[in-house]
């Protein structure tokens, strides 16, 4: 899917705890929501297994979608013309870190 469709959802989750972010995305009717939830769960699993972080205290610190390769095809039109078909794709990056609790 195109990066602009994914960026609409990314603005909803920046700076939120992981559980709140997943809950906010799952109610969205966008097809990008399903892919974004998979990426968030993967980032949480990587943080838990590789960096030994507690998955309950993770917060999304960065989230962005960059353009990837475009699949370019052409469709014949009338009078010998063609019109392009451009299938866009994107790379989704989610960064998580543990929340700093202000316990007095």
Secondary structure, 3 states (H helix, E strand, C coil): CCHHHHHHHHHHHCCCEHHHHHHHHHCCCCCHHHHHHHHHHHHHHHHHHHCCCCHHHEEEEEEEEEECCCEEEEEECHHHCEEEEEECCEEEEEEEEECCCCCC
